[in-house]
Amino acid sequence: AHLGADAAPSCPIGVWRLEVRGEPPTLADDLVESLLGRFPSAPSFWQPLHRAFALQLHLSIHTTQPSSGFILSTEALARCTVTGASLLVTCHVEPCDS
């Protein structure tokens, strides 16, 4: 079936893209706090957004070290959880310039 422009479902679609970057030895926890610290941590702030939109947090790690990982503390995970957003983590291994 095909939906014409006037028959398209009415739903809010959009992206707010905020980015933080860090270089070693910056910890993943510090980057999460740097990003989410811009917003209130109270669930009352996030609940209306969560009801109106499909919230997603994307953590994208870029490294030159194969098989490297990172640790998120329970505090950083709690900071993510209070948003009500799903969490997507991707790791990208990039070749060294040497």
C-alpha positions in Angstrom: 0.0 0.0 0.0 1.1 3.5 -0.6 0.4 6.5 1.7 0.1 9.9 0.1 1.4 13.0 1.8 -2.0 13.8 3.3 -2.5 10.3 4.5 0.9 10.1 6.3 0.5 9.2 10.0 0.9 12.1 12.4 3.9 11.4 14.6 6.8 13.5 15.7 10.0 12.6 14.0 13.3 14.3 14.4 16.7 14.1 15.9 18.5 16.1 18.5 22.1 15.3 18.0 24.5 16.3 20.8 28.1 15.1 20.8 31.0 15.0 23.2 34.4 13.8 22.4 37.4 12.8 24.5 40.9 11.5 24.0 42.6 8.9 26.3 42.7 8.9 29.2 39.2 10.4 29.3 36.8 7.9 30.9 33.5 6.9 29.3 31.8 7.9 32.6 33.1 11.5 32.2 31.8 11.7 28.6 28.3 10.4 29.7 28.2 13.0 32.5 29.5 15.7 30.1 26.6 15.0 27.8 23.8 14.2 30.1 24.9 16.8 32.7 23.5 19.4 30.4 20.0 18.3 31.3 18.2 17.8 34.6 18.5 14.3 36.0 15.0 14.3 37.5 12.6 11.7 35.9 10.0 14.4 35.8 12.1 16.1 33.1 12.5 13.0 31.0 9.0 11.4 31.3 7.1 13.8 29.0 9.8 13.5 26.4 9.7 9.7 26.7 5.9 9.7 26.3 6.1 11.9 23.2 9.1 10.5 21.5 11.2 7.3 21.0 14.3 8.3 22.9 17.6 6.7 22.1 21.1 7.3 23.4 23.9 6.3 21.0 27.4 5.8 22.4 29.9 5.4 19.6 33.5 4.5 20.6 36.2 5.1 18.0 39.6 3.4 18.7 42.7 2.2 17.0 43.0 -0.7 19.5 41.4 -4.0 18.4 39.6 -5.8 21.2 39.5 -2.7 23.4 36.6 -2.0 25.7 35.3 0.5 28.1 33.6 0.4 31.5 30.5 2.4 32.5 30.0 2.7 36.2 26.6 2.0 37.8 26.3 5.7 38.3 26.7 6.4 34.6 24.3 3.6 33.7 21.8 5.1 36.2 22.2 8.5 34.5 21.4 6.9 31.2 18.5 4.9 32.6 16.7 7.9 34.1 16.2 9.2 30.6 14.0 6.3 29.7 15.9 6.0 26.4 17.2 2.8 24.8 21.0 2.6 24.6 22.9 1.7 21.5 26.7 1.2 21.8 28.8 0.8 18.7 32.6 0.3 18.6 34.6 1.3 15.6 38.2 0.1 15.1 40.0 2.4 12.8 43.5 1.8 11.3 46.5 3.5 12.8 48.2 6.2 10.7 51.6 4.6 11.3 
